Amino acid sequence: MNPNRRPFEQVETWIFDLDNTLYSARYNLFDLVERRIGTFVSEALDLDPGGARRVQKDYFHRFGSTLRGLMVNHGIDPEDFLAYVHDIDVNRVPASPRLDAALARLAGRKLVFTNGSTAHAERVIARLGVARHIEGIFDIAAADYVPKPHRSGYETLIAVHGIEPRSAAMVEDIARNLAPAAELGMATVWVRTGIGWSGEGGADDHIDLVIDDLADWLSDLVGLDRDGG
């Protein structure tokens, strides 16, 4: 860890990404979102599925999200897009008593910072059984539809929630999204999922810690396993 940042035990504000971070990527929930993004692109731009997928991935890599590319290049209404792509069944993700117990012991504020919508985040954290721990959700609309890893969203998050970056930690499954957090002084934790594109930048020095499962790591951090919890 960067010596200028506090140890994780002294973090005052925890900032968690949502999809593939609060829950494991093995449940493939975000796959459902990606499929609906592809269908939306296909119908909105009158493309066959292959062409839609190429546009979807191109916009994600160039703009940070497919939505941003659709807004910039095609004037797509973001609320229509978000309502459509998040109309999924979140029940494939099970409740996580282990994460709930760890968050209950974890000192500090807990926030969610997502490129998705607040409505989607609320459904997911309710399904996980951890909503009682989350003080606020900073979604793509709050970031003026400018997605991670653009720095402006991080700066707005800090201003809105009164965060002292040097006392904060950000946990995220997409390695490149942690770079602005590190630049602003936050400690960073990358949740490694094995998904190729999410690991771009995973070996860079803006990553303080690499973990494979959030609930397991937090349980160890707060001593649940040592106490038999």
Contacts in CASP RR format, 6 or more apart in sequence:
PFRMAT RR
TARGET T0000
AUTHOR 0000-0000-0000
METHOD contacts of the structure
MODEL  1
MNPNRRPFEQVETWIFDLDNTLYSARYNLFDLVERRIGTFVSEALDLDPG
GARRVQKDYFHRFGSTLRGLMVNHGIDPEDFLAYVHDIDVNRVPASPRLD
AALARLAGRKLVFTNGSTAHAERVIARLGVARHIEGIFDIAAADYVPKPH
RSGYETLIAVHGIEPRSAAMVEDIARNLAPAAELGMATVWVRTGIGWSGE
GGADDHIDLVIDDLADWLSDLVGLDRDGG
1 7 0 8 1.000
1 187 0 8 1.000
1 208 0 8 1.000
1 209 0 8 1.000
2 182 0 8 1.000
2 185 0 8 1.000
2 187 0 8 1.000
2 208 0 8 1.000
4 166 0 8 1.000
4 185 0 8 1.000
5 166 0 8 1.000
5 185 0 8 1.000
5 186 0 8 1.000
5 187 0 8 1.000
5 208 0 8 1.000
6 166 0 8 1.000
6 167 0 8 1.000
6 187 0 8 1.000
8 169 0 8 1.000
8 187 0 8 1.000
8 189 0 8 1.000
8 209 0 8 1.000
8 221 0 8 1.000
9 221 0 8 1.000
10 167 0 8 1.000
11 107 0 8 1.000
11 108 0 8 1.000
11 167 0 8 1.000
11 168 0 8 1.000
11 169 0 8 1.000
11 187 0 8 1.000
12 107 0 8 1.000
12 108 0 8 1.000
12 109 0 8 1.000
12 164 0 8 1.000
12 167 0 8 1.000
12 168 0 8 1.000
13 108 0 8 1.000
13 109 0 8 1.000
13 111 0 8 1.000
13 161 0 8 1.000
13 163 0 8 1.000
13 164 0 8 1.000
13 167 0 8 1.000
13 168 0 8 1.000
13 169 0 8 1.000
14 106 0 8 1.000
14 108 0 8 1.000
14 109 0 8 1.000
14 110 0 8 1.000
14 111 0 8 1.000
14 168 0 8 1.000
14 169 0 8 1.000
14 171 0 8 1.000
15 111 0 8 1.000
15 112 0 8 1.000
15 113 0 8 1.000
15 157 0 8 1.000
15 163 0 8 1.000
15 168 0 8 1.000
15 169 0 8 1.000
15 170 0 8 1.000
15 171 0 8 1.000
15 181 0 8 1.000
15 186 0 8 1.000
16 22 0 8 1.000
16 110 0 8 1.000
16 111 0 8 1.000
16 112 0 8 1.000
16 113 0 8 1.000
16 170 0 8 1.000
16 171 0 8 1.000
16 172 0 8 1.000
16 214 0 8 1.000
17 112 0 8 1.000
17 113 0 8 1.000
17 114 0 8 1.000
17 170 0 8 1.000
17 171 0 8 1.000
17 172 0 8 1.000
17 173 0 8 1.000
17 174 0 8 1.000
17 177 0 8 1.000
17 191 0 8 1.000
18 112 0 8 1.000
18 114 0 8 1.000
18 116 0 8 1.000
18 120 0 8 1.000
18 121 0 8 1.000
18 124 0 8 1.000
18 125 0 8 1.000
19 29 0 8 1.000
19 30 0 8 1.000
19 33 0 8 1.000
19 114 0 8 1.000
19 116 0 8 1.000
19 124 0 8 1.000
19 173 0 8 1.000
20 30 0 8 1.000
20 173 0 8 1.000
20 191 0 8 1.000
20 193 0 8 1.000
20 195 0 8 1.000
20 198 0 8 1.000
21 171 0 8 1.000
21 172 0 8 1.000
21 173 0 8 1.000
21 191 0 8 1.000
21 214 0 8 1.000
22 99 0 8 1.000
22 112 0 8 1.000
22 124 0 8 1.000
22 125 0 8 1.000
22 128 0 8 1.000
22 130 0 8 1.000
22 214 0 8 1.000
23 29 0 8 1.000
23 93 0 8 1.000
23 96 0 8 1.000
23 124 0 8 1.000
23 128 0 8 1.000
24 193 0 8 1.000
24 213 0 8 1.000
25 173 0 8 1.000
25 193 0 8 1.000
25 194 0 8 1.000
25 195 0 8 1.000
27 92 0 8 1.000
27 93 0 8 1.000
27 94 0 8 1.000
28 92 0 8 1.000
29 88 0 8 1.000
29 90 0 8 1.000
29 92 0 8 1.000
29 93 0 8 1.000
29 124 0 8 1.000
32 88 0 8 1.000
32 89 0 8 1.000
32 92 0 8 1.000
33 85 0 8 1.000
33 86 0 8 1.000
33 88 0 8 1.000
33 120 0 8 1.000
34 56 0 8 1.000
36 84 0 8 1.000
36 85 0 8 1.000
36 86 0 8 1.000
36 87 0 8 1.000
36 88 0 8 1.000
37 56 0 8 1.000
37 66 0 8 1.000
37 85 0 8 1.000
38 49 0 8 1.000
38 52 0 8 1.000
38 53 0 8 1.000
38 56 0 8 1.000
38 66 0 8 1.000
39 52 0 8 1.000
40 81 0 8 1.000
40 84 0 8 1.000
40 85 0 8 1.000
41 47 0 8 1.000
41 52 0 8 1.000
41 53 0 8 1.000
41 55 0 8 1.000
41 56 0 8 1.000
41 66 0 8 1.000
41 70 0 8 1.000
42 48 0 8 1.000
42 49 0 8 1.000
42 51 0 8 1.000
42 52 0 8 1.000
44 70 0 8 1.000
44 74 0 8 1.000
44 76 0 8 1.000
45 52 0 8 1.000
45 55 0 8 1.000
45 74 0 8 1.000
47 55 0 8 1.000
55 66 0 8 1.000
56 66 0 8 1.000
59 65 0 8 1.000
59 66 0 8 1.000
59 68 0 8 1.000
59 69 0 8 1.000
59 70 0 8 1.000
59 73 0 8 1.000
60 66 0 8 1.000
61 197 0 8 1.000
62 69 0 8 1.000
63 69 0 8 1.000
63 72 0 8 1.000
63 147 0 8 1.000
64 115 0 8 1.000
64 147 0 8 1.000
64 148 0 8 1.000
64 149 0 8 1.000
64 150 0 8 1.000
65 115 0 8 1.000
65 140 0 8 1.000
65 147 0 8 1.000
67 76 0 8 1.000
67 78 0 8 1.000
67 81 0 8 1.000
67 82 0 8 1.000
67 140 0 8 1.000
67 145 0 8 1.000
67 147 0 8 1.000
68 145 0 8 1.000
68 146 0 8 1.000
68 147 0 8 1.000
70 76 0 8 1.000
70 81 0 8 1.000
71 78 0 8 1.000
71 145 0 8 1.000
78 140 0 8 1.000
78 141 0 8 1.000
78 145 0 8 1.000
79 141 0 8 1.000
82 116 0 8 1.000
82 117 0 8 1.000
82 119 0 8 1.000
82 120 0 8 1.000
82 140 0 8 1.000
82 141 0 8 1.000
83 117 0 8 1.000
86 116 0 8 1.000
86 117 0 8 1.000
86 119 0 8 1.000
86 120 0 8 1.000
90 123 0 8 1.000
90 124 0 8 1.000
90 127 0 8 1.000
91 127 0 8 1.000
93 124 0 8 1.000
93 127 0 8 1.000
93 128 0 8 1.000
95 127 0 8 1.000
95 128 0 8 1.000
95 129 0 8 1.000
96 128 0 8 1.000
96 129 0 8 1.000
96 130 0 8 1.000
96 215 0 8 1.000
98 215 0 8 1.000
98 216 0 8 1.000
98 219 0 8 1.000
98 224 0 8 1.000
99 128 0 8 1.000
99 129 0 8 1.000
99 130 0 8 1.000
99 214 0 8 1.000
99 215 0 8 1.000
99 218 0 8 1.000
100 128 0 8 1.000
100 129 0 8 1.000
100 130 0 8 1.000
100 133 0 8 1.000
101 219 0 8 1.000
101 224 0 8 1.000
101 229 0 8 1.000
102 215 0 8 1.000
102 218 0 8 1.000
102 219 0 8 1.000
102 221 0 8 1.000
102 222 0 8 1.000
102 224 0 8 1.000
103 110 0 8 1.000
103 130 0 8 1.000
103 133 0 8 1.000
103 218 0 8 1.000
104 133 0 8 1.000
105 222 0 8 1.000
105 223 0 8 1.000
105 224 0 8 1.000
106 133 0 8 1.000
106 218 0 8 1.000
106 221 0 8 1.000
106 222 0 8 1.000
109 135 0 8 1.000
109 161 0 8 1.000
110 133 0 8 1.000
110 134 0 8 1.000
110 135 0 8 1.000
111 134 0 8 1.000
111 135 0 8 1.000
111 136 0 8 1.000
111 137 0 8 1.000
111 138 0 8 1.000
111 157 0 8 1.000
111 161 0 8 1.000
112 121 0 8 1.000
112 125 0 8 1.000
112 134 0 8 1.000
112 136 0 8 1.000
112 137 0 8 1.000
112 138 0 8 1.000
113 138 0 8 1.000
113 148 0 8 1.000
113 157 0 8 1.000
113 170 0 8 1.000
114 120 0 8 1.000
114 121 0 8 1.000
114 137 0 8 1.000
114 138 0 8 1.000
114 139 0 8 1.000
114 140 0 8 1.000
115 139 0 8 1.000
115 140 0 8 1.000
115 147 0 8 1.000
115 148 0 8 1.000
116 139 0 8 1.000
116 140 0 8 1.000
117 139 0 8 1.000
117 140 0 8 1.000
117 141 0 8 1.000
118 137 0 8 1.000
118 139 0 8 1.000
118 141 0 8 1.000
118 142 0 8 1.000
121 137 0 8 1.000
121 139 0 8 1.000
122 131 0 8 1.000
122 137 0 8 1.000
125 131 0 8 1.000
125 134 0 8 1.000
136 161 0 8 1.000
138 156 0 8 1.000
138 157 0 8 1.000
138 160 0 8 1.000
138 161 0 8 1.000
140 147 0 8 1.000
142 156 0 8 1.000
142 157 0 8 1.000
142 160 0 8 1.000
143 150 0 8 1.000
143 152 0 8 1.000
143 153 0 8 1.000
143 156 0 8 1.000
143 157 0 8 1.000
144 152 0 8 1.000
144 153 0 8 1.000
144 156 0 8 1.000
146 152 0 8 1.000
146 153 0 8 1.000
148 154 0 8 1.000
148 172 0 8 1.000
148 174 0 8 1.000
148 177 0 8 1.000
148 180 0 8 1.000
149 174 0 8 1.000
149 176 0 8 1.000
149 177 0 8 1.000
149 178 0 8 1.000
149 179 0 8 1.000
149 180 0 8 1.000
150 180 0 8 1.000
151 180 0 8 1.000
151 183 0 8 1.000
151 184 0 8 1.000
154 180 0 8 1.000
154 181 0 8 1.000
154 184 0 8 1.000
155 184 0 8 1.000
157 163 0 8 1.000
158 165 0 8 1.000
158 184 0 8 1.000
165 181 0 8 1.000
165 184 0 8 1.000
165 185 0 8 1.000
165 186 0 8 1.000
166 185 0 8 1.000
166 186 0 8 1.000
168 181 0 8 1.000
168 185 0 8 1.000
168 186 0 8 1.000
168 187 0 8 1.000
169 186 0 8 1.000
169 187 0 8 1.000
169 188 0 8 1.000
169 189 0 8 1.000
170 178 0 8 1.000
170 181 0 8 1.000
170 186 0 8 1.000
170 187 0 8 1.000
170 188 0 8 1.000
170 189 0 8 1.000
171 188 0 8 1.000
171 189 0 8 1.000
171 191 0 8 1.000
171 214 0 8 1.000
172 178 0 8 1.000
172 181 0 8 1.000
172 188 0 8 1.000
172 189 0 8 1.000
172 190 0 8 1.000
172 191 0 8 1.000
173 190 0 8 1.000
173 191 0 8 1.000
173 192 0 8 1.000
173 193 0 8 1.000
173 195 0 8 1.000
173 198 0 8 1.000
174 197 0 8 1.000
174 198 0 8 1.000
174 199 0 8 1.000
174 200 0 8 1.000
175 190 0 8 1.000
175 198 0 8 1.000
175 199 0 8 1.000
175 200 0 8 1.000
175 201 0 8 1.000
175 202 0 8 1.000
175 204 0 8 1.000
175 207 0 8 1.000
176 199 0 8 1.000
176 200 0 8 1.000
176 201 0 8 1.000
176 202 0 8 1.000
178 188 0 8 1.000
178 189 0 8 1.000
178 190 0 8 1.000
178 206 0 8 1.000
178 207 0 8 1.000
179 201 0 8 1.000
179 204 0 8 1.000
179 206 0 8 1.000
181 188 0 8 1.000
181 206 0 8 1.000
182 188 0 8 1.000
182 206 0 8 1.000
182 207 0 8 1.000
182 208 0 8 1.000
183 206 0 8 1.000
187 208 0 8 1.000
187 209 0 8 1.000
188 206 0 8 1.000
188 207 0 8 1.000
188 208 0 8 1.000
188 209 0 8 1.000
189 208 0 8 1.000
189 209 0 8 1.000
189 210 0 8 1.000
189 211 0 8 1.000
189 217 0 8 1.000
190 199 0 8 1.000
190 202 0 8 1.000
190 207 0 8 1.000
190 209 0 8 1.000
190 210 0 8 1.000
190 211 0 8 1.000
191 211 0 8 1.000
191 212 0 8 1.000
191 213 0 8 1.000
191 214 0 8 1.000
192 199 0 8 1.000
192 210 0 8 1.000
192 211 0 8 1.000
192 212 0 8 1.000
201 207 0 8 1.000
202 210 0 8 1.000
211 217 0 8 1.000
219 225 0 8 1.000
219 229 0 8 1.000
END
